[in-house]
Amino acid sequence: MREFLKLFCVKIRISSMNINKILFGVIGILMVAIVGMGIFAFQNNSTNTPSPQVSNSAPPEVTGVLPTTPSKNAGEYTMKEIAMHNSLKSCYTAVNGSVYDLTEFIDQHPGGIQAIESLCGIDGTAGFQAQHEGQRRSENELASVKIGILIK
């Protein structure tokens, strides 16, 4: 590369001292680009949010910090575990056999906080389907907060 630069620079009348500056500049730019691409690739792995609705039964109220306690295998939850997340501070629901953490979505739901709060800690399949069945956007938003599957 250095020889190429010398030949090129002779033709356009750049001194050998400037060749070193150009070479280091090109190497510096390449290093910054490589590091930048690595950071971008690292940050580009993220997820977004969902939307559900209504239910019939009210779960028992639980207070304090609720741990995320998956069953034997990560991502598997029982209804007992889901029932522990029955508040606006920690809101899990099951819909069609999958488990979703709605906590971060509560304030964003277009139907209001109450619509999501009614699903916290229960199987919200009936409520979600009654409000959103067949609505692609709502189903995609719900899928974005999936944390696991429901086991018996």
C-alpha positions as CSV (number, residue, x, y, z in Angstrom):
1,M,0.0,0.0,0.0
2,R,2.8,2.4,0.9
3,E,4.5,1.8,-2.5
4,F,1.2,2.5,-4.3
5,L,0.8,5.7,-2.3
6,K,4.4,6.8,-3.2
7,L,3.7,6.3,-6.9
8,F,0.4,8.0,-6.7
9,C,1.7,10.9,-4.8
10,V,4.7,11.4,-7.1
11,K,2.2,11.9,-10.0
12,I,0.2,14.4,-8.1
13,R,3.3,16.0,-6.4
14,I,2.7,15.1,-2.7
15,S,5.8,14.9,-0.5
16,S,6.8,11.7,1.3
17,M,6.1,13.4,4.7
18,N,2.5,14.0,3.6
19,I,2.3,10.3,2.5
20,N,2.7,9.3,6.1
21,K,0.0,11.7,7.2
22,I,-2.3,10.4,4.5
23,L,-1.6,6.7,5.4
24,F,-2.2,7.3,9.1
25,G,-5.4,9.2,8.3
26,V,-6.7,6.4,6.1
27,I,-5.9,3.8,8.8
28,G,-7.5,6.0,11.5
29,I,-10.7,6.3,9.5
30,L,-10.9,2.6,8.9
31,M,-10.4,1.9,12.6
32,V,-13.2,4.3,13.5
33,A,-15.5,2.8,10.9
34,I,-14.8,-0.8,12.2
35,V,-15.4,0.2,15.9
36,G,-18.6,2.1,14.9
37,M,-20.0,-0.9,13.0
38,G,-19.4,-3.1,16.0
39,I,-21.2,-0.7,18.3
40,F,-24.1,-0.4,15.9
41,A,-24.4,-4.2,15.6
42,F,-24.3,-4.6,19.4
43,Q,-27.0,-1.9,20.0
44,N,-29.3,-3.1,17.1
45,N,-30.6,-6.1,19.1
46,S,-33.8,-4.9,20.9
47,T,-37.6,-5.3,21.1
48,N,-40.6,-3.2,21.5
49,T,-44.2,-3.4,22.9
50,P,-47.9,-4.9,22.7
51,S,-51.7,-4.4,23.4
52,P,-54.5,-6.6,25.1
53,Q,-57.9,-6.1,26.9
54,V,-60.7,-7.2,29.5
55,S,-61.3,-10.3,31.7
56,N,-63.8,-11.9,34.1
57,S,-61.9,-12.9,37.2
58,A,-59.8,-10.7,39.5
59,P,-56.5,-12.2,40.9
60,P,-55.5,-11.8,44.5
61,E,-53.6,-8.7,45.2
62,V,-49.9,-9.2,45.9
63,T,-47.7,-6.4,47.3
64,G,-43.9,-5.8,47.3
65,V,-41.3,-6.7,44.7
66,L,-42.3,-9.6,42.6
67,P,-39.6,-11.8,41.2
68,T,-39.7,-13.2,37.7
69,T,-39.7,-16.9,38.6
70,P,-39.7,-19.1,35.5
71,S,-40.4,-22.8,36.0
72,K,-37.8,-25.5,35.5
73,N,-36.9,-24.3,32.0
74,A,-36.4,-20.6,31.3
75,G,-39.4,-19.1,29.6
76,E,-41.9,-21.5,31.0
77,Y,-44.5,-20.2,33.4
78,T,-47.4,-21.7,35.3
79,M,-50.6,-19.8,36.0
80,K,-49.5,-19.6,39.7
81,E,-46.4,-17.7,38.6
82,I,-48.4,-15.4,36.3
83,A,-50.8,-14.7,39.2
84,M,-47.9,-13.2,41.2
85,H,-47.6,-10.5,38.6
86,N,-51.0,-8.9,39.0
87,S,-50.3,-5.2,39.4
88,L,-49.3,-2.2,37.3
89,K,-45.7,-2.5,38.7
90,S,-45.4,-6.1,37.4
91,C,-48.0,-7.2,34.9
92,Y,-47.9,-10.7,33.3
93,T,-50.7,-12.3,31.3
94,A,-51.2,-15.4,29.2
95,V,-52.8,-15.3,25.8
96,N,-53.3,-18.4,23.6
97,G,-50.7,-20.4,25.6
98,S,-47.9,-17.7,25.5
99,V,-46.9,-15.5,28.4
100,Y,-46.4,-11.7,28.1
101,D,-44.9,-9.0,30.3
102,L,-47.2,-6.0,29.8
103,T,-45.6,-3.8,32.5
104,E,-43.8,-1.4,30.1
105,F,-46.7,-1.2,27.7
106,I,-49.4,-0.2,30.3
107,D,-48.9,3.6,29.8
108,Q,-48.7,3.2,26.0
109,H,-51.9,1.3,25.4
110,P,-54.4,3.3,23.4
111,G,-57.3,1.9,25.3
112,G,-56.0,3.1,28.6
113,I,-54.4,1.7,31.7
114,Q,-57.6,-0.1,32.9
115,A,-57.7,-2.3,29.8
116,I,-54.2,-3.7,30.6
117,E,-54.6,-3.7,34.3
118,S,-57.6,-6.0,33.9
119,L,-55.3,-8.6,32.3
120,C,-52.5,-8.6,34.9
121,G,-52.0,-11.9,36.6
122,I,-54.6,-13.9,34.6
123,D,-55.2,-15.8,31.4
124,G,-56.2,-12.9,29.2
125,T,-57.0,-14.9,26.1
126,A,-60.7,-14.1,26.1
127,G,-60.2,-10.4,26.8
128,F,-57.5,-10.0,24.1
129,Q,-59.5,-11.9,21.5
130,A,-62.7,-10.0,22.3
131,Q,-61.0,-6.7,21.6
132,H,-58.2,-7.4,19.1
133,E,-58.8,-10.7,17.3
134,G,-57.6,-10.5,13.7
135,Q,-55.9,-7.1,14.2
136,R,-52.4,-7.6,12.9
137,R,-50.9,-4.6,14.6
138,S,-52.2,-5.6,18.1
139,E,-51.0,-9.1,17.6
140,N,-47.5,-7.9,16.6
141,E,-47.4,-5.5,19.6
142,L,-48.3,-8.4,21.9
143,A,-45.7,-10.6,20.3
144,S,-43.0,-8.0,21.0
145,V,-43.3,-8.5,24.8
146,K,-43.5,-12.3,24.8
147,I,-41.4,-13.8,27.6
148,G,-42.3,-17.4,27.4
149,I,-44.9,-20.1,27.2
150,L,-47.7,-21.3,29.6
151,I,-47.3,-24.7,31.1
152,K,-49.8,-26.6,33.2
